[in-house]
Every structure is written in C-alpha cells, then in structure tokens.
C-alpha cells in the first residue's frame, strides 16, 4: 500500500529554505512514498488540497503532521500524527 505524508508548516519559511531538498530528507526519514508540504512557497493552500493531490497519485494511506521552523531555520516535525485515510 502506497503511503503519503502531508506536512502542515506553521509559520513563515526562511528565505534560504529549499523545499525540494527538505522533501527528500523527509521522505528518507519517514519512509513515505510521497510527501506534500504546505507553506506559502510550495503552492498548496490547505490540507484538503494536499490530500487531493496525494489521492490522485494513488496514495492509499495518508498521514498529516505539523512542522515548524526553528530559529536556526530548520524544519522540525511534531511527534503527533493524524491519519486522514487508509
């Protein structure tokens, strides 16, 4: 079963933050097949938008987590997970 992960980021992303490299890091650490990050920079408007994107790409198990930027500019994920489907 393919799995997807939505990261809902709280706060404004740093100017030097690279979403593509962050996606690769998160995929390796979480073992999700696809990851969608919700920020003003990534193009997703809300959780529903990212959820729909993952569903249309064949993801059956989708989980949502909250992320926030540290003062150093690193994205950290909370330990709380919300399973949206699957």
N, C-alpha and C positions, 0 to 999 in steps of 0.2 A: 504494500500500500504506500503510495507516494505521500510525503508529508510536506506541509508548507508552514511557514512561520511568519507572523506579522509582528513587527517591532513598531510600537507607537511611541514616538520620541516626544518627551516633554521638554519644552524649552527651545531656544533658538540654537541652531547648529553653528559651530565656529566657522570662520571664513575659510580656513585652510582644510576643512574636513572633506574627505573624499568618500562619497557614498559607495562607489564600486569596490574599493579595497575593503571597506567595512563589511559589505555584503559577503565577500569571500571569507573573511575572518569569522563572521557569524555562522556561515554555512559549515565551516570546518569544526567549530566548537559545539554546534547544536546538532549536527548530522541531519539537518533538514534538506530536502531536495531543492526547494525554492524558498527564498526569503524576500519579503517586501518590507521596506522601511518607510514609515510615514513621517515626513518632515515637509517643510515648505519647499525644500530643494529637490526632493525626489519625485514630486508630481502626484502623489496620492493625496486625496483630500481627507479621507477618513478611513476607519476600519472597514466599512462596507465596501468601499472602492477597492481596497487591497484584497479583501476576501473574495470579491468577484473575480479579480484578476487571477488569483490562485485557483479558484474553482474552474475557470475556463481553461486553465493549463493542466487540468487533470489531477489536482491535489485532492486527496480524499480525507486526510487528517490535517486539520488546520488549527494552530495554536497561536494565541496572541500574548505578547509580553510588553511590558513598559520599559523603555530605555530613557536614560537621561545623560546629559553631558556633564562630566566632572569639570572642576575649574581648570584643569590641565587640557581640556578639550577632547578627552577620551569618552567614547560611548560605553556606558555600563548598563547592564540589564538587571532588572529586579528579579528576584527568585520566584515571583508569582507568575503563574501561567493560567490562561483561560482557554479551554478547548472550545473552538467555535463549531467544529463538526468532525465526525469520524471517530 
